[in-house]
Amino acid sequence: MPKHSLFFAATLLGATACVVTLLSATVSAQSVCLPAPRLLTTFPMGGRIGTSFDVKITGDFLEDAEELTFSHHAIRAIPKVDDKGLPVANVYVVTIDGDCPSGIHEARVMTRLGLSTSRAFNASTLAENHPAAANTSLASAVTLELNSICNAVMTRQAVDYYSFEVSQGQRVVVDCAAKGVDSKLKPVLIVADEKGADLQVERRGGTIDFTAPETGKYVVKVHDLTFTG
C-alpha cells in the first residue's frame, strides 16, 4: 500500500476520534439542566378592571423573583413593600387598567432561572370579594352581592359558606369556576335556605340555576368532592 494512503487513513481516524470527543462533550453539557421555575398559585386569581389589589404567589424555584408579568400590558404589578420600605416576599400590588379587556389572561414570574410557567388570571367588570376570614359555619357565612365574583381558597376537610339576599321569584345563577382557571378543585355546590337546609345540589361541577321561592336570605355551600381543599 502506498505510504500516502497510510497517512490519509491515520489522519481520518484522528479526525474521527476528535469528532467523537466533541460529541461526547456536547452530550455531557446538555445533560446538566437547571430547575425550571413554576408558578403554582396566585391569590386572588384575578380582580376587577380599574382597581389595584395585593396578589400573593407560590411556586417552585421562585427565589429572588424579579417581577410578576402578565400577557396583557394593561395588567401591571410592582413588588409590595412594608412600612420600612422592605419588599414583602412573594407579594405584589397588581393594577388592572380601565382599558384592559375582560377575560382570562396569563400570569408569569421572571426569575434568575428564567420565565416561569403560567397561571390563569381573570380580569372582570364585576364587583370582587376576597374573603380573608374562615367561613366554615353558617354563622360565619361571607355575604355576597348579586352580580359579583368571590375569589377564595377552599378550606380542607370543611364546607365553606356564603350568603345572599333575593326577592321572591328572582332568578340567581351560581357558578364555581375551577377548571377554567387552572384549579384542581372538583366543586360541589349547594343552595340552601337561611337555616342551611339544602334546596338544590350540583355535584358534577356545573352551575345552579335557582329561583327564590320567597324573599329572604339564602346560603351557598361549597366544598371539594373529596374534601381535599
Secondary structure, 3 states (H helix, E strand, C coil): CCHHHHHHHHHHHHHHHHHHHHHHHHHHHHCCCCCCCEEEEEECCEEECCCEEEEEEEEECCCCCCEEEECCCCEEEEEEECCCCCEEEEEEEEEECCCCCCEEEEEEEEECCEECCCEEEEEECCEEECCCCCCCCHHHCEECCCCEEECCCCCCCCCEEEEEEECCCCEEEECCCCHHHCCCCCEEEEEECCCCCEEEEECCCCCEEEECCCCEEEEEEEEECCCCC
